[in-house]
Amino acid sequence: MMEKLNPEFWIKVKLVLFGIFTIVALILLYYSIYIVVVSLIGIGIGVLVAPILSFANQKFKIPRALSALLCLIVIIIIIGGASFGIWFLVSEQLENLIARSPEISANLKSRILSLFMKYPWLQAQLEALNVGTAAQGLVSPFFKGLLTSFAAISGFLFALIVSMYTAVSLNDYFTAVVHAFPQNRRHKVAYVLSRCATTLRLWFRAQIIDMLILGFMTAIGLWFVGVDYWAVYGLLTALFGIIPYLGPLIVVGCAALITLASEPSLVLWVIAVFVVVQQIEGNIILPMLMKGQVELPEVPLLIFILLLGSWLGIVGVFLAPPLFAIMRVLYLELYLPRVGDDTNQVKVNSP
């Protein structure tokens, strides 16, 4: 009886079961997003740290567990030292900026009104505008899920523990994952996993160097032209530099508006510094860092960053680029070969 059933029936059954499984998996993912995020951070750090442990074990015969402990101590010292140094530079300027925010908001509203005196209808709209409320409404979608971000930060210790276990036993986990696939697929799986790990390490190294250089150049440039809060803008530029195009645009927009309210004669200098720094980054720094390494297409990356940012808050913004880099490897290594990529043979003009 079972054998006489139409094969199409079993195809439909499989599709239904797959759909149910997908829905259940998405529901579980939604309700366990905190654990997923912290685990991804931990695994990512473990993959980054693993080569250091291998080097210490091969070169100096240091056990991987001891190397992991030493590496954890070094990471905590580096993060603590960097945080203290950044706070030492930024704290005074940040406190001053927060204290002056009502004055800056009022000055900004007044200066914008003066620019549009010739347009009564626009002036009426601007007079009814609360700059602080408008700014908050503009930024709030970007910072949606901030509580989730704080929850992820509170799990940083757990992520470090996961990362150390991952780094110590990475070879065992790698072998276990590879052997979970059929034997004829294991070589391909091992290659793709290795590509993902290499891509993640190359991206992380290039991104850290780029963010440091970008933030340093911006801070020095703004300090040189005499702009207040130069350290704050430099830090924000470094952090938001992970978002292509939109990140620096957000920072320069905020910096220009604040400078317009406090030192209007320096607004053009602020814009000039950001433009020069972005040109140096785009034409000199990034080509040097990304040469033969990891280049991510900007538009899909930007959309993916905004998607994860709206879902997970700030943590999603910082998780998006490495996840996108790994997804790109999977796309290139698994999807394109299956559809018979023939881009080298067929030339198609873009619309």
C-alpha positions as CSV (number, residue, x, y, z in Angstrom):
1,M,0.0,0.0,0.0
2,M,2.8,2.4,1.0
3,E,4.7,1.6,-2.2
4,K,1.7,2.4,-4.4
5,L,1.5,5.9,-3.2
6,N,2.4,8.6,-5.7
7,P,6.1,9.7,-5.4
8,E,4.8,13.3,-5.6
9,F,3.0,12.6,-2.3
10,W,6.3,11.9,-0.5
11,I,7.9,15.0,-2.0
12,K,5.0,17.0,-0.6
13,V,5.4,15.3,2.8
14,K,9.1,16.1,2.8
15,L,8.4,19.7,2.0
16,V,5.8,20.0,4.7
17,L,8.2,18.4,7.3
18,F,11.0,20.7,6.2
19,G,8.7,23.7,6.5
20,I,7.6,22.7,10.0
21,F,11.3,22.1,11.0
22,T,12.2,25.5,9.7
23,I,9.4,27.2,11.6
24,V,10.3,25.5,14.8
25,A,14.0,26.3,14.4
26,L,13.2,30.0,13.8
27,I,11.0,30.1,16.9
28,L,13.7,28.5,19.0
29,L,16.2,30.9,17.5
30,Y,14.0,33.9,18.4
31,Y,13.6,32.9,22.0
32,S,17.2,31.9,22.5
33,I,18.8,34.8,20.6
34,Y,20.9,35.8,23.6
35,I,22.5,32.4,23.9
36,V,23.0,32.3,20.1
37,V,24.7,35.7,20.0
38,V,27.0,35.0,23.0
39,S,27.9,31.6,21.6
40,L,28.7,33.1,18.2
41,I,30.9,35.7,19.8
42,G,32.7,33.1,21.8
43,I,33.2,30.7,18.9
44,G,34.5,33.6,16.7
45,I,37.0,34.7,19.4
46,G,38.1,31.1,19.7
47,V,38.7,30.7,16.0
48,L,40.7,34.0,16.1
49,V,42.8,32.9,19.0
50,A,43.4,29.2,18.0
51,P,46.5,30.0,15.7
52,I,48.2,31.7,18.6
53,L,47.8,28.6,20.8
54,S,49.0,26.4,18.0
55,F,52.1,28.5,17.5
56,A,52.9,28.5,21.2
57,N,52.4,24.7,21.4
58,Q,54.6,24.0,18.3
59,K,57.3,26.6,19.0
60,F,57.6,26.6,22.7
61,K,55.9,23.3,23.7
62,I,53.4,25.1,25.9
63,P,50.2,23.1,26.5
64,R,47.2,24.6,24.7
65,A,45.2,24.9,27.9
66,L,48.0,26.9,29.6
67,S,48.4,29.0,26.4
68,A,44.6,29.7,26.5
69,L,44.9,30.9,30.1
70,L,47.8,33.2,29.3
71,C,46.0,34.5,26.2
72,L,42.9,35.2,28.3
73,I,44.9,37.2,30.8
74,V,46.6,39.1,27.9
75,I,43.2,39.8,26.3
76,I,41.8,41.1,29.6
77,I,44.8,43.3,30.2
78,I,44.7,44.7,26.6
79,I,40.9,45.4,26.8
80,G,41.3,46.9,30.2
81,G,44.2,49.1,29.2
82,A,42.6,50.2,26.0
83,S,39.4,51.0,27.8
84,F,41.2,53.0,30.4
85,G,43.2,54.9,27.8
86,I,40.1,55.7,25.7
87,W,38.2,56.8,28.8
88,F,41.1,59.0,29.9
89,L,41.0,60.8,26.6
90,V,37.3,60.9,26.0
91,S,35.7,61.2,29.5
92,E,36.2,64.9,30.1
93,Q,35.1,65.8,26.6
94,L,32.1,63.5,26.8
95,E,31.0,64.9,30.2
96,N,31.3,68.4,28.8
97,L,29.3,67.5,25.7
98,I,26.5,66.0,27.8
99,A,26.5,69.0,30.2
100,R,26.2,71.4,27.2
101,S,23.7,69.4,25.2
102,P,20.7,71.6,26.1
103,E,22.7,74.7,25.1
104,I,23.9,73.0,21.9
105,S,20.3,71.9,21.1
106,A,19.0,75.5,21.6
107,N,21.8,77.1,19.6
108,L,21.4,74.6,16.8
109,K,17.7,75.3,16.6
110,S,18.4,79.0,16.5
111,R,21.0,78.8,13.8
112,I,18.8,76.6,11.6
113,L,15.9,79.0,12.0
114,S,18.2,81.9,11.0
115,L,19.1,80.0,7.8
116,F,15.5,79.7,6.8
117,M,14.1,83.1,7.6
118,K,13.3,83.6,4.0
119,Y,10.8,80.8,4.1
120,P,8.0,81.5,6.6
121,W,6.3,78.2,6.2
122,L,9.5,76.3,6.8
123,Q,10.3,78.6,9.7
124,A,7.0,77.7,11.3
125,Q,7.7,74.1,11.0
126,L,11.2,74.5,12.5
127,E,9.9,76.6,15.4
128,A,7.7,73.7,16.4
129,L,10.5,71.3,16.1
130,N,12.2,70.0,19.2
131,V,15.7,69.2,18.0
132,G,16.5,66.8,20.9
133,T,13.2,64.8,20.3
134,A,13.8,64.7,16.6
135,A,17.3,63.5,17.0
136,Q,16.2,60.9,19.4
137,G,13.5,59.7,17.0
138,L,16.0,59.5,14.2
139,V,18.5,57.5,16.1
140,S,16.1,55.3,18.1
141,P,15.5,52.8,15.2
142,F,19.2,52.3,14.9
143,F,19.6,51.6,18.6
144,K,16.5,49.4,18.8
145,G,17.3,46.3,20.8
146,L,19.8,48.2,23.1
147,L,18.7,46.1,26.0
148,T,19.6,43.0,24.0
149,S,23.0,44.6,23.4
150,F,23.6,45.2,27.2
151,A,22.5,41.6,27.8
152,A,25.1,40.4,25.3
153,I,27.8,42.6,26.9
154,S,26.9,41.2,30.3
155,G,27.5,37.7,28.9
156,F,31.0,38.7,27.8
157,L,32.6,36.5,30.5
158,F,30.6,33.5,29.2
159,A,31.7,34.3,25.7
160,L,35.3,34.3,26.8
161,I,34.9,30.9,28.4
162,V,33.4,29.5,25.3
163,S,36.1,31.1,23.2
164,M,38.9,29.5,25.3
165,Y,37.3,26.1,25.1
166,T,36.9,26.5,21.4
167,A,40.5,27.6,20.9
168,V,41.9,24.7,23.0
169,S,39.8,22.0,21.3
170,L,39.3,23.6,17.9
171,N,40.9,20.6,16.1
172,D,38.6,18.2,17.9
173,Y,35.5,20.2,17.1
174,F,36.7,20.6,13.5
175,T,37.1,16.9,13.1
176,A,33.7,16.2,14.7
177,V,31.9,18.5,12.4
178,V,33.6,17.2,9.3
179,H,32.8,13.6,10.2
180,A,29.2,14.4,10.7
181,F,28.9,14.5,6.9
182,P,29.1,11.6,4.4
183,Q,32.6,10.5,3.6
184,N,32.4,11.7,0.0
185,R,31.6,15.2,1.2
186,R,34.2,15.5,4.0
187,H,37.0,16.9,1.9
188,K,34.8,19.7,0.6
189,V,33.4,20.4,4.1
190,A,36.9,20.6,5.6
191,Y,38.0,23.0,2.8
192,V,34.9,25.3,3.3
193,L,35.3,25.4,7.1
194,S,39.0,26.2,6.7
195,R,38.2,29.0,4.2
196,C,35.6,30.4,6.7
197,A,38.1,30.4,9.5
198,T,40.8,32.0,7.3
199,T,38.4,34.6,6.0
200,L,37.3,35.5,9.6
201,R,40.9,36.0,10.7
202,L,41.9,38.1,7.7
203,W,38.8,40.2,8.0
204,F,39.3,40.8,11.7
205,R,43.0,41.8,11.3
206,A,42.2,44.2,8.4
207,Q,39.2,45.7,10.2
208,I,41.0,46.3,13.5
209,I,43.9,48.0,11.7
210,D,41.5,50.1,9.6
211,M,39.4,51.2,12.5
212,L,42.5,52.2,14.5
213,I,44.0,54.2,11.7
214,L,40.6,55.8,10.8
215,G,39.9,56.9,14.3
216,F,43.4,58.2,14.9
217,M,43.6,60.2,11.7
218,T,40.1,61.7,12.4
219,A,41.0,62.7,16.0
220,I,44.3,64.2,15.0
221,G,42.8,66.1,12.1
222,L,40.0,67.6,14.2
223,W,42.4,68.4,17.0
224,F,44.7,70.2,14.5
225,V,41.9,72.4,13.2
226,G,40.8,73.2,16.8
227,V,37.5,71.4,17.0
228,D,36.1,70.6,20.4
229,Y,35.3,67.0,21.3
230,W,37.9,65.7,18.8
231,A,38.6,62.6,20.8
232,V,34.9,61.7,21.0
233,Y,34.5,62.1,17.2
234,G,37.7,60.0,16.7
235,L,36.3,57.2,18.9
236,L,32.9,57.3,17.2
237,T,34.6,57.3,13.7
238,A,36.6,54.2,14.7
239,L,33.6,52.3,16.0
240,F,31.1,53.3,13.2
241,G,33.8,52.7,10.6
242,I,32.7,49.1,10.5
243,I,29.5,50.3,8.7
244,P,30.5,51.2,5.1
245,Y,29.6,54.7,4.0
246,L,26.7,55.1,6.4
247,G,28.9,54.9,9.6
248,P,31.2,57.8,8.8
249,L,28.2,59.7,7.4
250,I,26.4,59.4,10.8
251,V,29.5,60.7,12.7
252,V,30.3,63.6,10.3
253,G,26.6,64.6,10.4
254,C,26.5,64.7,14.2
255,A,29.9,66.4,14.4
256,A,28.9,69.1,11.9
257,L,25.6,69.8,13.7
258,I,27.3,70.1,17.1
259,T,30.0,72.3,15.7
260,L,27.4,74.4,13.9
261,A,25.8,75.1,17.3
262,S,29.0,75.8,19.2
263,E,31.7,76.9,16.6
264,P,30.0,77.6,13.3
265,S,33.2,78.9,11.7
266,L,34.7,75.4,12.0
267,V,31.9,73.5,10.3
268,L,33.6,73.4,6.9
269,W,36.9,72.3,8.5
270,V,35.1,69.4,10.2
271,I,33.6,68.3,6.9
272,A,37.0,68.8,5.2
273,V,38.8,66.6,7.7
274,F,36.2,63.8,7.3
275,V,36.4,64.0,3.5
276,V,40.2,63.9,3.5
277,V,40.3,61.0,5.9
278,Q,37.7,59.0,4.0
279,Q,39.6,59.6,0.7
280,I,42.9,58.4,2.3
281,E,41.1,55.3,3.8
282,G,39.3,54.4,0.5
283,N,42.3,55.0,-1.9
284,I,45.3,54.1,0.2
285,I,44.6,52.2,3.5
286,L,41.8,49.8,2.4
287,P,43.5,48.7,-0.9
288,M,46.7,47.9,1.1
289,L,44.8,46.1,3.8
290,M,42.4,44.2,1.6
291,K,44.9,43.3,-1.2
292,G,44.5,39.6,-1.9
293,Q,42.4,39.2,1.3
294,V,38.7,39.9,2.1
295,E,36.7,42.4,0.1
296,L,33.0,42.6,1.0
297,P,30.5,44.1,-1.4
298,E,29.3,47.3,0.2
299,V,25.5,47.4,-0.6
300,P,24.6,43.8,0.5
301,L,26.9,44.3,3.6
302,L,25.2,47.6,4.5
303,I,21.7,46.0,4.1
304,F,22.8,43.1,6.3
305,I,24.2,45.4,8.9
306,L,21.0,47.4,9.1
307,L,19.0,44.2,9.3
308,L,21.0,42.7,12.2
309,G,21.3,46.2,13.8
310,S,17.5,46.5,13.9
311,W,17.2,43.0,15.3
312,L,20.0,42.9,17.8
313,G,21.0,46.5,18.4
314,I,24.6,47.5,18.5
315,V,25.9,44.0,18.9
316,G,24.1,43.1,15.7
317,V,26.0,45.9,13.9
318,F,29.3,44.5,14.9
319,L,28.4,40.9,14.3
320,A,27.1,41.5,10.8
321,P,30.4,42.0,8.9
322,P,32.1,38.8,10.0
323,L,28.9,36.8,9.5
324,F,28.5,38.3,6.1
325,A,32.1,37.4,5.2
326,I,31.4,33.8,6.2
327,M,28.1,33.8,4.2
328,R,30.0,35.1,1.2
329,V,32.4,32.2,1.5
330,L,29.5,29.7,1.6
331,Y,27.9,31.4,-1.4
332,L,31.1,31.2,-3.4
333,E,32.1,27.7,-2.4
334,L,28.7,26.0,-2.2
335,Y,26.0,27.8,-4.1
336,L,27.8,29.0,-7.3
337,P,29.3,25.6,-8.1
338,R,25.8,24.0,-7.8
339,V,24.2,26.5,-10.3
340,G,27.1,26.2,-12.7
341,D,28.7,29.6,-12.4
342,D,29.7,30.7,-16.0
343,T,30.4,34.3,-15.4
344,N,33.8,34.0,-17.0
345,Q,32.2,32.7,-20.3
346,V,29.1,35.0,-20.5
347,K,29.4,38.7,-20.5
348,V,26.3,40.6,-19.5
349,N,25.9,44.3,-19.6
350,S,24.6,45.8,-16.4
351,P,21.2,47.6,-16.7
